[in-house]
Amino acid sequence: MGKSKTRILRKGIQNQLQKLSREDAIRGVVSYLNSNDNNSAKDLISMFGLQADEILEAGASYESVVAIKRIFM
């Protein structure tokens, strides 16, 4: 891959990650868990190192958090 393509890809990746804050990630995890999209929720949890109590306080159901409890250990 050429230098230009590499630079464009890195710039795009950095722009996406700068726009996602920890609070946005928590809200995203809650919405993913409430809609039963566990894979996307697990990705955000592992990326930001979120804890179960943070997600519960944001409004996720207890059952959905218990269903993915292995990721918090």
mmJSON file of the N, C-alpha and C atoms, coordinates in Angstrom:
{"data_MODEL":{"atom_site":{
"group_PDB":["ATOM","ATOM","ATOM","ATOM","ATOM","ATOM","ATOM","ATOM","ATOM","ATOM","ATOM","ATOM","ATOM","ATOM","ATOM","ATOM","ATOM","ATOM","ATOM","ATOM","ATOM","ATOM","ATOM","ATOM","ATOM","ATOM","ATOM","ATOM","ATOM","ATOM","ATOM","ATOM","ATOM","ATOM","ATOM","ATOM","ATOM","ATOM","ATOM","ATOM","ATOM","ATOM","ATOM","ATOM","ATOM","ATOM","ATOM","ATOM","ATOM","ATOM","ATOM","ATOM","ATOM","ATOM","ATOM","ATOM","ATOM","ATOM","ATOM","ATOM","ATOM","ATOM","ATOM","ATOM","ATOM","ATOM","ATOM","ATOM","ATOM","ATOM","ATOM","ATOM","ATOM","ATOM","ATOM","ATOM","ATOM","ATOM","ATOM","ATOM","ATOM","ATOM","ATOM","ATOM","ATOM","ATOM","ATOM","ATOM","ATOM","ATOM","ATOM","ATOM","ATOM","ATOM","ATOM","ATOM","ATOM","ATOM","ATOM","ATOM","ATOM","ATOM","ATOM","ATOM","ATOM","ATOM","ATOM","ATOM","ATOM","ATOM","ATOM","ATOM","ATOM","ATOM","ATOM","ATOM","ATOM","ATOM","ATOM","ATOM","ATOM","ATOM","ATOM","ATOM","ATOM","ATOM","ATOM","ATOM","ATOM","ATOM","ATOM","ATOM","ATOM","ATOM","ATOM","ATOM","ATOM","ATOM","ATOM","ATOM","ATOM","ATOM","ATOM","ATOM","ATOM","ATOM","ATOM","ATOM","ATOM","ATOM","ATOM","ATOM","ATOM","ATOM","ATOM","ATOM","ATOM","ATOM","ATOM","ATOM","ATOM","ATOM","ATOM","ATOM","ATOM","ATOM","ATOM","ATOM","ATOM","ATOM","ATOM","ATOM","ATOM","ATOM","ATOM","ATOM","ATOM","ATOM","ATOM","ATOM","ATOM","ATOM","ATOM","ATOM","ATOM","ATOM","ATOM","ATOM","ATOM","ATOM","ATOM","ATOM","ATOM","ATOM","ATOM","ATOM","ATOM","ATOM","ATOM","ATOM","ATOM","ATOM","ATOM","ATOM","ATOM","ATOM","ATOM","ATOM","ATOM","ATOM","ATOM","ATOM","ATOM","ATOM","ATOM","ATOM","ATOM","ATOM","ATOM"],
"id":[1,2,3,4,5,6,7,8,9,10,11,12,13,14,15,16,17,18,19,20,21,22,23,24,25,26,27,28,29,30,31,32,33,34,35,36,37,38,39,40,41,42,43,44,45,46,47,48,49,50,51,52,53,54,55,56,57,58,59,60,61,62,63,64,65,66,67,68,69,70,71,72,73,74,75,76,77,78,79,80,81,82,83,84,85,86,87,88,89,90,91,92,93,94,95,96,97,98,99,100,101,102,103,104,105,106,107,108,109,110,111,112,113,114,115,116,117,118,119,120,121,122,123,124,125,126,127,128,129,130,131,132,133,134,135,136,137,138,139,140,141,142,143,144,145,146,147,148,149,150,151,152,153,154,155,156,157,158,159,160,161,162,163,164,165,166,167,168,169,170,171,172,173,174,175,176,177,178,179,180,181,182,183,184,185,186,187,188,189,190,191,192,193,194,195,196,197,198,199,200,201,202,203,204,205,206,207,208,209,210,211,212,213,214,215,216,217,218,219],
"type_symbol":["N","C","C","N","C","C","N","C","C","N","C","C","N","C","C","N","C","C","N","C","C","N","C","C","N","C","C","N","C","C","N","C","C","N","C","C","N","C","C","N","C","C","N","C","C","N","C","C","N","C","C","N","C","C","N","C","C","N","C","C","N","C","C","N","C","C","N","C","C","N","C","C","N","C","C","N","C","C","N","C","C","N","C","C","N","C","C","N","C","C","N","C","C","N","C","C","N","C","C","N","C","C","N","C","C","N","C","C","N","C","C","N","C","C","N","C","C","N","C","C","N","C","C","N","C","C","N","C","C","N","C","C","N","C","C","N","C","C","N","C","C","N","C","C","N","C","C","N","C","C","N","C","C","N","C","C","N","C","C","N","C","C","N","C","C","N","C","C","N","C","C","N","C","C","N","C","C","N","C","C","N","C","C","N","C","C","N","C","C","N","C","C","N","C","C","N","C","C","N","C","C","N","C","C","N","C","C","N","C","C","N","C","C","N","C","C","N","C","C"],
"label_atom_id":["N","CA","C","N","CA","C","N","CA","C","N","CA","C","N","CA","C","N","CA","C","N","CA","C","N","CA","C","N","CA","C","N","CA","C","N","CA","C","N","CA","C","N","CA","C","N","CA","C","N","CA","C","N","CA","C","N","CA","C","N","CA","C","N","CA","C","N","CA","C","N","CA","C","N","CA","C","N","CA","C","N","CA","C","N","CA","C","N","CA","C","N","CA","C","N","CA","C","N","CA","C","N","CA","C","N","CA","C","N","CA","C","N","CA","C","N","CA","C","N","CA","C","N","CA","C","N","CA","C","N","CA","C","N","CA","C","N","CA","C","N","CA","C","N","CA","C","N","CA","C","N","CA","C","N","CA","C","N","CA","C","N","CA","C","N","CA","C","N","CA","C","N","CA","C","N","CA","C","N","CA","C","N","CA","C","N","CA","C","N","CA","C","N","CA","C","N","CA","C","N","CA","C","N","CA","C","N","CA","C","N","CA","C","N","CA","C","N","CA","C","N","CA","C","N","CA","C","N","CA","C","N","CA","C","N","CA","C","N","CA","C","N","CA","C","N","CA","C","N","CA","C","N","CA","C"],
"label_alt_id":[null,null,null,null,null,null,null,null,null,null,null,null,null,null,null,null,null,null,null,null,null,null,null,null,null,null,null,null,null,null,null,null,null,null,null,null,null,null,null,null,null,null,null,null,null,null,null,null,null,null,null,null,null,null,null,null,null,null,null,null,null,null,null,null,null,null,null,null,null,null,null,null,null,null,null,null,null,null,null,null,null,null,null,null,null,null,null,null,null,null,null,null,null,null,null,null,null,null,null,null,null,null,null,null,null,null,null,null,null,null,null,null,null,null,null,null,null,null,null,null,null,null,null,null,null,null,null,null,null,null,null,null,null,null,null,null,null,null,null,null,null,null,null,null,null,null,null,null,null,null,null,null,null,null,null,null,null,null,null,null,null,null,null,null,null,null,null,null,null,null,null,null,null,null,null,null,null,null,null,null,null,null,null,null,null,null,null,null,null,null,null,null,null,null,null,null,null,null,null,null,null,null,null,null,null,null,null,null,null,null,null,null,null,null,null,null,null,null,null],
"label_comp_id":["MET","MET","MET","GLY","GLY","GLY","LYS","LYS","LYS","SER","SER","SER","LYS","LYS","LYS","THR","THR","THR","ARG","ARG","ARG","ILE","ILE","ILE","LEU","LEU","LEU","ARG","ARG","ARG","LYS","LYS","LYS","GLY","GLY","GLY","ILE","ILE","ILE","GLN","GLN","GLN","ASN","ASN","ASN","GLN","GLN","GLN","LEU","LEU","LEU","GLN","GLN","GLN","LYS","LYS","LYS","LEU","LEU","LEU","SER","SER","SER","ARG","ARG","ARG","GLU","GLU","GLU","ASP","ASP","ASP","ALA","ALA","ALA","ILE","ILE","ILE","ARG","ARG","ARG","GLY","GLY","GLY","VAL","VAL","VAL","VAL","VAL","VAL","SER","SER","SER","TYR","TYR","TYR","LEU","LEU","LEU","ASN","ASN","ASN","SER","SER","SER","ASN","ASN","ASN","ASP","ASP","ASP","ASN","ASN","ASN","ASN","ASN","ASN","SER","SER","SER","ALA","ALA","ALA","LYS","LYS","LYS","ASP","ASP","ASP","LEU","LEU","LEU","ILE","ILE","ILE","SER","SER","SER","MET","MET","MET","PHE","PHE","PHE","GLY","GLY","GLY","LEU","LEU","LEU","GLN","GLN","GLN","ALA","ALA","ALA","ASP","ASP","ASP","GLU","GLU","GLU","ILE","ILE","ILE","LEU","LEU","LEU","GLU","GLU","GLU","ALA","ALA","ALA","GLY","GLY","GLY","ALA","ALA","ALA","SER","SER","SER","TYR","TYR","TYR","GLU","GLU","GLU","SER","SER","SER","VAL","VAL","VAL","VAL","VAL","VAL","ALA","ALA","ALA","ILE","ILE","ILE","LYS","LYS","LYS","ARG","ARG","ARG","ILE","ILE","ILE","PHE","PHE","PHE","MET","MET","MET"],
"label_asym_id":["A","A","A","A","A","A","A","A","A","A","A","A","A","A","A","A","A","A","A","A","A","A","A","A","A","A","A","A","A","A","A","A","A","A","A","A","A","A","A","A","A","A","A","A","A","A","A","A","A","A","A","A","A","A","A","A","A","A","A","A","A","A","A","A","A","A","A","A","A","A","A","A","A","A","A","A","A","A","A","A","A","A","A","A","A","A","A","A","A","A","A","A","A","A","A","A","A","A","A","A","A","A","A","A","A","A","A","A","A","A","A","A","A","A","A","A","A","A","A","A","A","A","A","A","A","A","A","A","A","A","A","A","A","A","A","A","A","A","A","A","A","A","A","A","A","A","A","A","A","A","A","A","A","A","A","A","A","A","A","A","A","A","A","A","A","A","A","A","A","A","A","A","A","A","A","A","A","A","A","A","A","A","A","A","A","A","A","A","A","A","A","A","A","A","A","A","A","A","A","A","A","A","A","A","A","A","A","A","A","A","A","A","A","A","A","A","A","A","A"],
"label_entity_id":["1","1","1","1","1","1","1","1","1","1","1","1","1","1","1","1","1","1","1","1","1","1","1","1","1","1","1","1","1","1","1","1","1","1","1","1","1","1","1","1","1","1","1","1","1","1","1","1","1","1","1","1","1","1","1","1","1","1","1","1","1","1","1","1","1","1","1","1","1","1","1","1","1","1","1","1","1","1","1","1","1","1","1","1","1","1","1","1","1","1","1","1","1","1","1","1","1","1","1","1","1","1","1","1","1","1","1","1","1","1","1","1","1","1","1","1","1","1","1","1","1","1","1","1","1","1","1","1","1","1","1","1","1","1","1","1","1","1","1","1","1","1","1","1","1","1","1","1","1","1","1","1","1","1","1","1","1","1","1","1","1","1","1","1","1","1","1","1","1","1","1","1","1","1","1","1","1","1","1","1","1","1","1","1","1","1","1","1","1","1","1","1","1","1","1","1","1","1","1","1","1","1","1","1","1","1","1","1","1","1","1","1","1","1","1","1","1","1","1"],
"label_seq_id":[1,1,1,2,2,2,3,3,3,4,4,4,5,5,5,6,6,6,7,7,7,8,8,8,9,9,9,10,10,10,11,11,11,12,12,12,13,13,13,14,14,14,15,15,15,16,16,16,17,17,17,18,18,18,19,19,19,20,20,20,21,21,21,22,22,22,23,23,23,24,24,24,25,25,25,26,26,26,27,27,27,28,28,28,29,29,29,30,30,30,31,31,31,32,32,32,33,33,33,34,34,34,35,35,35,36,36,36,37,37,37,38,38,38,39,39,39,40,40,40,41,41,41,42,42,42,43,43,43,44,44,44,45,45,45,46,46,46,47,47,47,48,48,48,49,49,49,50,50,50,51,51,51,52,52,52,53,53,53,54,54,54,55,55,55,56,56,56,57,57,57,58,58,58,59,59,59,60,60,60,61,61,61,62,62,62,63,63,63,64,64,64,65,65,65,66,66,66,67,67,67,68,68,68,69,69,69,70,70,70,71,71,71,72,72,72,73,73,73],
"pdbx_PDB_ins_code":[null,null,null,null,null,null,null,null,null,null,null,null,null,null,null,null,null,null,null,null,null,null,null,null,null,null,null,null,null,null,null,null,null,null,null,null,null,null,null,null,null,null,null,null,null,null,null,null,null,null,null,null,null,null,null,null,null,null,null,null,null,null,null,null,null,null,null,null,null,null,null,null,null,null,null,null,null,null,null,null,null,null,null,null,null,null,null,null,null,null,null,null,null,null,null,null,null,null,null,null,null,null,null,null,null,null,null,null,null,null,null,null,null,null,null,null,null,null,null,null,null,null,null,null,null,null,null,null,null,null,null,null,null,null,null,null,null,null,null,null,null,null,null,null,null,null,null,null,null,null,null,null,null,null,null,null,null,null,null,null,null,null,null,null,null,null,null,null,null,null,null,null,null,null,null,null,null,null,null,null,null,null,null,null,null,null,null,null,null,null,null,null,null,null,null,null,null,null,null,null,null,null,null,null,null,null,null,null,null,null,null,null,null,null,null,null,null,null,null],
"Cartn_x":[0.846,0.0,0.9,0.511,1.3,1.179,2.063,2.071,0.783,0.244,-0.96,-2.153,-2.321,-3.435,-3.309,-2.115,-1.886,-2.223,-1.788,-2.059,-3.559,-4.261,-5.702,-6.424,-6.036,-6.671,-6.43,-5.207,-4.909,-5.654,-5.762,-6.486,-7.956,-8.546,-9.933,-10.163,-9.254,-9.371,-9.262,-8.317,-8.135,-9.321,-9.915,-11.076,-12.261,-12.442,-13.559,-13.366,-12.184,-11.953,-11.989,-11.645,-11.679,-13.105,-14.042,-15.419,-16.19,-15.642,-16.337,-15.764,-16.558,-16.11,-16.544,-16.079,-16.428,-17.935,-18.505,-19.945,-20.756,-20.294,-20.964,-20.856,-19.701,-19.515,-20.454,-20.623,-21.526,-22.96,-23.37,-24.718,-24.888,-23.846,-23.895,-24.013,-23.27,-23.341,-24.737,-25.314,-26.674,-27.664,-27.571,-28.513,-28.28,-27.007,-26.721,-27.257,-27.058,-27.535,-29.056,-29.708,-31.168,-31.759,-30.987,-31.462,-30.857,-30.222,-29.637,-28.523,-27.744,-26.571,-25.327,-25.106,-24.04,-22.641,-22.442,-21.1,-20.618,-21.469,-21.081,-20.865,-21.688,-21.528,-20.194,-19.836,-18.566,-17.378,-17.478,-16.39,-16.155,-17.226,-17.077,-16.618,-17.105,-16.703,-15.213,-14.717,-13.298,-12.434,-12.937,-12.164,-11.973,-13.025,-12.963,-12.731,-12.722,-12.512,-13.645,-14.864,-16.026,-16.304,-16.893,-17.255,-18.76,-19.166,-20.58,-21.43,-20.916,-21.722,-21.957,-20.989,-21.181,-22.326,-22.368,-23.386,-24.755,-24.793,-26.064,-26.61,-25.739,-26.172,-26.69,-26.197,-26.633,-27.983,-28.486,-29.835,-29.956,-28.889,-28.993,-29.72,-30.387,-31.088,-30.084,-30.411,-29.523,-29.292,-30.34,-30.234,-29.275,-29.282,-28.386,-26.926,-26.685,-25.319,-24.823,-25.696,-25.316,-25.038,-25.735,-25.54,-24.13,-23.486,-22.138,-21.117,-21.381,-20.548,-19.11,-18.846,-17.47,-16.528,-17.034,-16.171,-15.681,-16.373,-15.978,-14.928,-14.651,-13.705,-12.286],
"Cartn_y":[-1.164,0.0,1.238,2.203,3.42,4.303,5.287,6.201,6.994,7.398,8.212,7.429,6.206,5.399,5.108,4.806,4.541,5.761,6.925,8.168,8.45,8.233,8.475,7.528,6.25,5.288,5.639,5.998,6.362,7.619,8.561,9.789,9.483,8.612,8.226,7.502,6.611,5.882,6.837,7.751,8.69,9.627,10.034,10.917,10.218,8.953,8.216,8.03,7.706,7.446,8.713,9.847,11.091,11.541,11.133,11.564,10.734,9.626,8.738,8.908,9.486,9.674,8.479,8.449,7.347,7.345,8.51,8.601,8.113,8.466,7.98,6.463,5.931,4.484,3.789,4.353,3.752,3.772,4.899,4.973,3.981,3.81,2.845,1.425,1.102,-0.244,-0.52,0.452,0.283,0.027,0.798,0.601,-0.74,-1.145,-2.451,-3.584,-3.484,-4.54,-4.614,-3.476,-3.474,-3.992,-3.921,-4.456,-5.83,-6.459,-7.807,-7.919,-6.878,-6.911,-7.033,-8.228,-8.438,-8.283,-8.642,-8.547,-7.1,-6.206,-4.795,-4.217,-4.65,-4.193,-4.665,-5.904,-6.441,-5.695,-5.312,-4.566,-3.231,-2.515,-1.216,-1.383,-2.404,-2.646,-2.917,-3.768,-4.087,-2.921,-2.118,-0.987,0.08,0.369,1.432,0.922,-0.386,-0.925,-0.585,-0.683,-0.318,-1.367,-0.928,-1.796,-2.031,-3.115,-3.488,-2.433,-1.871,-0.888,0.386,0.784,1.95,1.717,0.521,0.19,0.069,-0.5,-0.611,0.754,1.656,2.996,3.789,3.441,4.153,3.673,2.558,2.136,0.786,0.009,-1.329,-2.255,-3.237,-4.177,-5.118,-5.53,-6.395,-7.722,-8.257,-9.538,-9.484,-8.379,-8.263,-8.127,-7.475,-7.349,-8.692,-9.419,-10.731,-11.701,-11.549,-12.434,-12.315,-11.17,-10.996,-10.79,-11.363,-11.116,-11.575,-12.522,-13.015,-11.926,-10.994,-9.953,-8.984,-8.902,-7.988,-8.578,-9.841,-10.494,-10.351],
"Cartn_z":[0.0,0.0,0.0,-0.772,-0.88,0.35,0.416,1.564,1.669,0.537,0.553,1.099,0.643,1.116,2.607,3.053,4.466,5.31,4.857,5.576,5.642,4.532,4.493,5.444,5.454,6.352,7.81,8.156,9.544,9.968,9.068,9.376,9.641,8.836,9.035,10.341,10.701,11.962,13.137,13.093,14.191,14.324,13.218,13.28,13.93,13.657,14.244,15.744,16.174,17.589,18.426,17.86,18.616,18.892,18.073,18.225,19.237,19.682,20.598,22.002,22.888,24.266,25.11,26.324,27.229,27.524,27.684,27.947,26.75,25.547,24.342,24.234,24.617,24.579,25.558,26.738,27.725,27.206,26.634,26.062,24.92,24.119,23.02,23.517,24.567,25.143,25.675,26.344,26.888,25.762,24.701,23.591,22.902,22.754,22.162,23.034,24.338,25.226,25.251,25.238,25.257,23.951,22.855,21.576,21.269,22.269,22.173,21.136,20.954,20.075,20.95,21.47,22.457,21.875,20.617,20.039,19.959,19.525,19.449,20.841,21.793,23.172,23.741,23.491,23.992,23.402,22.13,21.5,22.201,22.471,23.146,24.591,25.262,26.653,26.739,25.847,25.898,25.424,24.488,23.99,25.062,25.823,26.816,28.233,28.444,29.783,30.732,30.263,31.069,32.14,33.225,34.337,34.333,34.956,34.981,35.687,36.778,37.516,36.704,35.867,34.997,34.013,33.486,32.489,33.145,34.34,35.052,35.441,35.879,36.256,35.051,33.858,32.658,32.148,32.694,32.326,31.66,31.617,31.034,32.008,31.47,32.341,33.003,34.201,34.973,34.242,33.638,32.95,31.771,31.036,29.891,30.318,31.449,31.951,32.5,33.169,33.694,32.55,31.438,30.295,29.714,29.856,29.337,30.457,31.61,32.781,32.617,31.74,31.56,31.055,30.309,29.751,30.833,31.939,33.008,33.939,33.825,34.749,34.314],
"occupancy":[1.0,1.0,1.0,1.0,1.0,1.0,1.0,1.0,1.0,1.0,1.0,1.0,1.0,1.0,1.0,1.0,1.0,1.0,1.0,1.0,1.0,1.0,1.0,1.0,1.0,1.0,1.0,1.0,1.0,1.0,1.0,1.0,1.0,1.0,1.0,1.0,1.0,1.0,1.0,1.0,1.0,1.0,1.0,1.0,1.0,1.0,1.0,1.0,1.0,1.0,1.0,1.0,1.0,1.0,1.0,1.0,1.0,1.0,1.0,1.0,1.0,1.0,1.0,1.0,1.0,1.0,1.0,1.0,1.0,1.0,1.0,1.0,1.0,1.0,1.0,1.0,1.0,1.0,1.0,1.0,1.0,1.0,1.0,1.0,1.0,1.0,1.0,1.0,1.0,1.0,1.0,1.0,1.0,1.0,1.0,1.0,1.0,1.0,1.0,1.0,1.0,1.0,1.0,1.0,1.0,1.0,1.0,1.0,1.0,1.0,1.0,1.0,1.0,1.0,1.0,1.0,1.0,1.0,1.0,1.0,1.0,1.0,1.0,1.0,1.0,1.0,1.0,1.0,1.0,1.0,1.0,1.0,1.0,1.0,1.0,1.0,1.0,1.0,1.0,1.0,1.0,1.0,1.0,1.0,1.0,1.0,1.0,1.0,1.0,1.0,1.0,1.0,1.0,1.0,1.0,1.0,1.0,1.0,1.0,1.0,1.0,1.0,1.0,1.0,1.0,1.0,1.0,1.0,1.0,1.0,1.0,1.0,1.0,1.0,1.0,1.0,1.0,1.0,1.0,1.0,1.0,1.0,1.0,1.0,1.0,1.0,1.0,1.0,1.0,1.0,1.0,1.0,1.0,1.0,1.0,1.0,1.0,1.0,1.0,1.0,1.0,1.0,1.0,1.0,1.0,1.0,1.0,1.0,1.0,1.0,1.0,1.0,1.0,1.0,1.0,1.0,1.0,1.0,1.0],
"B_iso_or_equiv":[0.0,0.0,0.0,0.0,0.0,0.0,0.0,0.0,0.0,0.0,0.0,0.0,0.0,0.0,0.0,0.0,0.0,0.0,0.0,0.0,0.0,0.0,0.0,0.0,0.0,0.0,0.0,0.0,0.0,0.0,0.0,0.0,0.0,0.0,0.0,0.0,0.0,0.0,0.0,0.0,0.0,0.0,0.0,0.0,0.0,0.0,0.0,0.0,0.0,0.0,0.0,0.0,0.0,0.0,0.0,0.0,0.0,0.0,0.0,0.0,0.0,0.0,0.0,0.0,0.0,0.0,0.0,0.0,0.0,0.0,0.0,0.0,0.0,0.0,0.0,0.0,0.0,0.0,0.0,0.0,0.0,0.0,0.0,0.0,0.0,0.0,0.0,0.0,0.0,0.0,0.0,0.0,0.0,0.0,0.0,0.0,0.0,0.0,0.0,0.0,0.0,0.0,0.0,0.0,0.0,0.0,0.0,0.0,0.0,0.0,0.0,0.0,0.0,0.0,0.0,0.0,0.0,0.0,0.0,0.0,0.0,0.0,0.0,0.0,0.0,0.0,0.0,0.0,0.0,0.0,0.0,0.0,0.0,0.0,0.0,0.0,0.0,0.0,0.0,0.0,0.0,0.0,0.0,0.0,0.0,0.0,0.0,0.0,0.0,0.0,0.0,0.0,0.0,0.0,0.0,0.0,0.0,0.0,0.0,0.0,0.0,0.0,0.0,0.0,0.0,0.0,0.0,0.0,0.0,0.0,0.0,0.0,0.0,0.0,0.0,0.0,0.0,0.0,0.0,0.0,0.0,0.0,0.0,0.0,0.0,0.0,0.0,0.0,0.0,0.0,0.0,0.0,0.0,0.0,0.0,0.0,0.0,0.0,0.0,0.0,0.0,0.0,0.0,0.0,0.0,0.0,0.0,0.0,0.0,0.0,0.0,0.0,0.0,0.0,0.0,0.0,0.0,0.0,0.0],
"pdbx_formal_charge":[null,null,null,null,null,null,null,null,null,null,null,null,null,null,null,null,null,null,null,null,null,null,null,null,null,null,null,null,null,null,null,null,null,null,null,null,null,null,null,null,null,null,null,null,null,null,null,null,null,null,null,null,null,null,null,null,null,null,null,null,null,null,null,null,null,null,null,null,null,null,null,null,null,null,null,null,null,null,null,null,null,null,null,null,null,null,null,null,null,null,null,null,null,null,null,null,null,null,null,null,null,null,null,null,null,null,null,null,null,null,null,null,null,null,null,null,null,null,null,null,null,null,null,null,null,null,null,null,null,null,null,null,null,null,null,null,null,null,null,null,null,null,null,null,null,null,null,null,null,null,null,null,null,null,null,null,null,null,null,null,null,null,null,null,null,null,null,null,null,null,null,null,null,null,null,null,null,null,null,null,null,null,null,null,null,null,null,null,null,null,null,null,null,null,null,null,null,null,null,null,null,null,null,null,null,null,null,null,null,null,null,null,null,null,null,null,null,null,null],
"auth_seq_id":[1,1,1,2,2,2,3,3,3,4,4,4,5,5,5,6,6,6,7,7,7,8,8,8,9,9,9,10,10,10,11,11,11,12,12,12,13,13,13,14,14,14,15,15,15,16,16,16,17,17,17,18,18,18,19,19,19,20,20,20,21,21,21,22,22,22,23,23,23,24,24,24,25,25,25,26,26,26,27,27,27,28,28,28,29,29,29,30,30,30,31,31,31,32,32,32,33,33,33,34,34,34,35,35,35,36,36,36,37,37,37,38,38,38,39,39,39,40,40,40,41,41,41,42,42,42,43,43,43,44,44,44,45,45,45,46,46,46,47,47,47,48,48,48,49,49,49,50,50,50,51,51,51,52,52,52,53,53,53,54,54,54,55,55,55,56,56,56,57,57,57,58,58,58,59,59,59,60,60,60,61,61,61,62,62,62,63,63,63,64,64,64,65,65,65,66,66,66,67,67,67,68,68,68,69,69,69,70,70,70,71,71,71,72,72,72,73,73,73],
"auth_comp_id":["MET","MET","MET","GLY","GLY","GLY","LYS","LYS","LYS","SER","SER","SER","LYS","LYS","LYS","THR","THR","THR","ARG","ARG","ARG","ILE","ILE","ILE","LEU","LEU","LEU","ARG","ARG","ARG","LYS","LYS","LYS","GLY","GLY","GLY","ILE","ILE","ILE","GLN","GLN","GLN","ASN","ASN","ASN","GLN","GLN","GLN","LEU","LEU","LEU","GLN","GLN","GLN","LYS","LYS","LYS","LEU","LEU","LEU","SER","SER","SER","ARG","ARG","ARG","GLU","GLU","GLU","ASP","ASP","ASP","ALA","ALA","ALA","ILE","ILE","ILE","ARG","ARG","ARG","GLY","GLY","GLY","VAL","VAL","VAL","VAL","VAL","VAL","SER","SER","SER","TYR","TYR","TYR","LEU","LEU","LEU","ASN","ASN","ASN","SER","SER","SER","ASN","ASN","ASN","ASP","ASP","ASP","ASN","ASN","ASN","ASN","ASN","ASN","SER","SER","SER","ALA","ALA","ALA","LYS","LYS","LYS","ASP","ASP","ASP","LEU","LEU","LEU","ILE","ILE","ILE","SER","SER","SER","MET","MET","MET","PHE","PHE","PHE","GLY","GLY","GLY","LEU","LEU","LEU","GLN","GLN","GLN","ALA","ALA","ALA","ASP","ASP","ASP","GLU","GLU","GLU","ILE","ILE","ILE","LEU","LEU","LEU","GLU","GLU","GLU","ALA","ALA","ALA","GLY","GLY","GLY","ALA","ALA","ALA","SER","SER","SER","TYR","TYR","TYR","GLU","GLU","GLU","SER","SER","SER","VAL","VAL","VAL","VAL","VAL","VAL","ALA","ALA","ALA","ILE","ILE","ILE","LYS","LYS","LYS","ARG","ARG","ARG","ILE","ILE","ILE","PHE","PHE","PHE","MET","MET","MET"],
"auth_asym_id":["A","A","A","A","A","A","A","A","A","A","A","A","A","A","A","A","A","A","A","A","A","A","A","A","A","A","A","A","A","A","A","A","A","A","A","A","A","A","A","A","A","A","A","A","A","A","A","A","A","A","A","A","A","A","A","A","A","A","A","A","A","A","A","A","A","A","A","A","A","A","A","A","A","A","A","A","A","A","A","A","A","A","A","A","A","A","A","A","A","A","A","A","A","A","A","A","A","A","A","A","A","A","A","A","A","A","A","A","A","A","A","A","A","A","A","A","A","A","A","A","A","A","A","A","A","A","A","A","A","A","A","A","A","A","A","A","A","A","A","A","A","A","A","A","A","A","A","A","A","A","A","A","A","A","A","A","A","A","A","A","A","A","A","A","A","A","A","A","A","A","A","A","A","A","A","A","A","A","A","A","A","A","A","A","A","A","A","A","A","A","A","A","A","A","A","A","A","A","A","A","A","A","A","A","A","A","A","A","A","A","A","A","A","A","A","A","A","A","A"],
"auth_atom_id":["N","CA","C","N","CA","C","N","CA","C","N","CA","C","N","CA","C","N","CA","C","N","CA","C","N","CA","C","N","CA","C","N","CA","C","N","CA","C","N","CA","C","N","CA","C","N","CA","C","N","CA","C","N","CA","C","N","CA","C","N","CA","C","N","CA","C","N","CA","C","N","CA","C","N","CA","C","N","CA","C","N","CA","C","N","CA","C","N","CA","C","N","CA","C","N","CA","C","N","CA","C","N","CA","C","N","CA","C","N","CA","C","N","CA","C","N","CA","C","N","CA","C","N","CA","C","N","CA","C","N","CA","C","N","CA","C","N","CA","C","N","CA","C","N","CA","C","N","CA","C","N","CA","C","N","CA","C","N","CA","C","N","CA","C","N","CA","C","N","CA","C","N","CA","C","N","CA","C","N","CA","C","N","CA","C","N","CA","C","N","CA","C","N","CA","C","N","CA","C","N","CA","C","N","CA","C","N","CA","C","N","CA","C","N","CA","C","N","CA","C","N","CA","C","N","CA","C","N","CA","C","N","CA","C","N","CA","C","N","CA","C","N","CA","C","N","CA","C","N","CA","C","N","CA","C"],
"pdbx_PDB_model_num":[1,1,1,1,1,1,1,1,1,1,1,1,1,1,1,1,1,1,1,1,1,1,1,1,1,1,1,1,1,1,1,1,1,1,1,1,1,1,1,1,1,1,1,1,1,1,1,1,1,1,1,1,1,1,1,1,1,1,1,1,1,1,1,1,1,1,1,1,1,1,1,1,1,1,1,1,1,1,1,1,1,1,1,1,1,1,1,1,1,1,1,1,1,1,1,1,1,1,1,1,1,1,1,1,1,1,1,1,1,1,1,1,1,1,1,1,1,1,1,1,1,1,1,1,1,1,1,1,1,1,1,1,1,1,1,1,1,1,1,1,1,1,1,1,1,1,1,1,1,1,1,1,1,1,1,1,1,1,1,1,1,1,1,1,1,1,1,1,1,1,1,1,1,1,1,1,1,1,1,1,1,1,1,1,1,1,1,1,1,1,1,1,1,1,1,1,1,1,1,1,1,1,1,1,1,1,1,1,1,1,1,1,1,1,1,1,1,1,1]
}}}
